[in-house]
Amino acid sequence: MTLILNRKDVASVLTMADCMNVVEDAFKELANGTAVLPLRTVIAPPDGLSLYMPAYMKNMGALACKVVTVYKKNPSEHNMPTTIGKVLVQDPATGDVVCIMDGGYLTAVRTGAVSGVATKYLARNDNNQIAGIFGTGVQARMQLWAVCEARNISKAIAYDVSDNALNNFIAEMSEKLNIEIIKAKTPDDVLEADIICTATSSPTPIFDGTKVKPGTHINGIGSHTPNARELDSEIIKRSKFVGDSYEACFKESGDIIIPLNEGVITKSHFYAELGEIVTGKKSSRINNKEITIFKSNGLAIQDVAAAKLVYDKALEAGIGANIEI
Ligand SMILES: NC(=O)c1ccc[n+]([C@@H]2O[C@H](COP(=O)([O-])OP(=O)(O)OC[C@H]3O[C@@H](n4cnc5c(N)ncnc54)[C@H](O)[C@@H]3O)[C@@H](O)[C@H]2O)c1
């Protein structure tokens, strides 16, 4: 039998705090050599992109593959979302696919979760910190949720080029997280924050890196191609740079590739992978003045850890539909 879990089922059992725990474990496995993480395979049919993201984690007993597609004409021509994802969870003992689940909500939560883990290790630890959010779409919601799990946050400041998106975000998230969210009029307003998340669809820098306060921590999650970036060269140069994966950063992230090509930094500016920080192989923040950046490209280990968590919890709760395939 194969367990089928729709988006509602996934959302009913997946919390940010639990997801942060398993994502942290996944990065430990990656750093300790017990994870298998092939590069994602990308196929480009005429109308879109199809990505295959498999991973295996030995200690977690987790084996799965996410299939995610990005078809830009879907909304206008097929009344379907641009990005669609599903995760196939396997039994590592037999190889059988034991569960197929929706991957949309799971992707957003696991992307929030990795920023939460990075914030836990890299941000200052004072009370009453301010969170700053650039972009107020699907991912931004999970970024703010994760930062609120990782640190004591007194209020948030959010900015978006779309006033409509910003208003909806403030209404929804201030109620969900029970915090005050202030509407930023300009990108500069957000730079008052102690912990900043960039979760926009912008291909060009979204704030002036010279204006970021000492001691700030930044989670950069939006851009993920070599020619696009949310962060300018100045903020990259001023910061201690941690990435989810060295390989992914130098293959996929314009945030670091562009300043490298400009000659503003060398490859040695990449300080550590997140796994090296959470296992203590490399030290995290060393004082309250450092600016730290975590660059997230999105790794299959995050999806697989989150999917295993959802599968186990769904079995426990007795939810979903069992289908003989
Ligand atoms: N790192 C990862 O693992 C990961 C995972 C999922 C998505 N993403 C990426 O995150 C980004 C956001 O995804 P989403 O699903 O939230 O998209 P979305 O379309 O729901 O939201 C993006 C928001 O960014 C805003 N925006 C665009 N330019 C801006 C600017 N200059 N300043 C402020 N706001 C701006 C848009 O108005 C929109 O509200 C995308 O680029 C997506 O590919 C990354």
Ligand as a Chemical Component Dictionary entry (heavy atoms), coordinates in Angstrom:
data_LIG
# 
_chem_comp.id                   LIG 
_chem_comp.type                 NON-POLYMER 
_chem_comp.pdbx_formal_charge   0 
_chem_comp.three_letter_code    LIG 
# 
loop_
_chem_comp_atom.comp_id 
_chem_comp_atom.atom_id 
_chem_comp_atom.alt_atom_id 
_chem_comp_atom.type_symbol 
_chem_comp_atom.charge 
_chem_comp_atom.model_Cartn_x 
_chem_comp_atom.model_Cartn_y 
_chem_comp_atom.model_Cartn_z 
_chem_comp_atom.pdbx_ordinal 
LIG N1  N1  N 0  16.275 28.815 -1.225 1  
LIG C1  C1  C 0  15.287 27.976 -1.369 2  
LIG O1  O1  O 0  15.358 26.813 -0.951 3  
LIG C2  C2  C 0  14.004 28.411 -2.033 4  
LIG C3  C3  C 0  12.852 27.631 -1.931 5  
LIG C4  C4  C 0  11.662 28.065 -2.520 6  
LIG C5  C5  C 0  11.644 29.266 -3.235 7  
LIG N2  N2  N 1  12.790 30.001 -3.343 8  
LIG C6  C6  C 0  12.789 31.292 -4.069 9  
LIG O2  O2  O 0  12.299 32.293 -3.195 10 
LIG C7  C7  C 0  11.775 33.388 -3.953 11 
LIG C8  C8  C 0  10.427 33.795 -3.391 12 
LIG O3  O3  O 0  9.530  32.718 -3.588 13 
LIG P1  P1  P 0  7.969  32.855 -3.232 14 
LIG O4  O4  O 0  7.392  31.504 -3.467 15 
LIG O5  O5  O -1 7.805  33.484 -1.900 16 
LIG O6  O6  O 0  7.514  33.865 -4.380 17 
LIG P2  P2  P 0  6.275  34.872 -4.341 18 
LIG O7  O7  O 0  6.038  35.234 -5.758 19 
LIG O8  O8  O 0  5.171  34.290 -3.537 20 
LIG O9  O9  O 0  6.843  36.148 -3.527 21 
LIG C9  C9  C 0  7.884  36.966 -3.979 22 
LIG C10 C10 C 0  7.625  38.398 -3.508 23 
LIG O10 O10 O 0  8.798  39.192 -3.761 24 
LIG C11 C11 C 0  8.341  40.504 -4.062 25 
LIG N3  N3  N 0  9.422  41.292 -4.659 26 
LIG C12 C12 C 0  9.935  41.226 -5.908 27 
LIG N4  N4  N 0  10.958 42.116 -6.032 28 
LIG C13 C13 C 0  11.084 42.742 -4.832 29 
LIG C14 C14 C 0  11.974 43.721 -4.319 30 
LIG N5  N5  N 0  12.927 44.279 -5.069 31 
LIG N6  N6  N 0  11.826 44.129 -3.022 32 
LIG C15 C15 C 0  10.856 43.584 -2.234 33 
LIG N7  N7  N 0  9.993  42.647 -2.675 34 
LIG C16 C16 C 0  10.117 42.220 -3.950 35 
LIG C17 C17 C 0  7.141  40.255 -4.980 36 
LIG O11 O11 O 0  6.310  41.398 -5.090 37 
LIG C18 C18 C 0  6.461  39.080 -4.248 38 
LIG O12 O12 O 0  5.505  39.523 -3.306 39 
LIG C19 C19 C 0  11.712 32.893 -5.406 40 
LIG O13 O13 O 0  12.800 33.456 -6.134 41 
LIG C20 C20 C 0  11.865 31.394 -5.280 42 
LIG O14 O14 O 0  12.417 30.790 -6.431 43 
LIG C21 C21 C 0  13.950 29.610 -2.755 44 
# 
loop_
_chem_comp_bond.comp_id 
_chem_comp_bond.atom_id_1 
_chem_comp_bond.atom_id_2 
_chem_comp_bond.value_order 
_chem_comp_bond.pdbx_ordinal 
LIG N1  C1  SING 1  
LIG C1  O1  DOUB 2  
LIG C1  C2  SING 3  
LIG C2  C3  SING 4  
LIG C2  C21 DOUB 5  
LIG C3  C4  DOUB 6  
LIG C4  C5  SING 7  
LIG C5  N2  DOUB 8  
LIG N2  C6  SING 9  
LIG N2  C21 SING 10 
LIG C6  O2  SING 11 
LIG C6  C20 SING 12 
LIG O2  C7  SING 13 
LIG C7  C8  SING 14 
LIG C7  C19 SING 15 
LIG C8  O3  SING 16 
LIG O3  P1  SING 17 
LIG P1  O4  DOUB 18 
LIG P1  O5  SING 19 
LIG P1  O6  SING 20 
LIG O6  P2  SING 21 
LIG P2  O7  DOUB 22 
LIG P2  O8  SING 23 
LIG P2  O9  SING 24 
LIG O9  C9  SING 25 
LIG C9  C10 SING 26 
LIG C10 O10 SING 27 
LIG C10 C18 SING 28 
LIG O10 C11 SING 29 
LIG C11 N3  SING 30 
LIG C11 C17 SING 31 
LIG N3  C12 SING 32 
LIG N3  C16 SING 33 
LIG C12 N4  DOUB 34 
LIG N4  C13 SING 35 
LIG C13 C14 SING 36 
LIG C13 C16 DOUB 37 
LIG C14 N5  SING 38 
LIG C14 N6  DOUB 39 
LIG N6  C15 SING 40 
LIG C15 N7  DOUB 41 
LIG N7  C16 SING 42 
LIG C17 O11 SING 43 
LIG C17 C18 SING 44 
LIG C18 O12 SING 45 
LIG C19 O13 SING 46 
LIG C19 C20 SING 47 
LIG C20 O14 SING 48 
# 
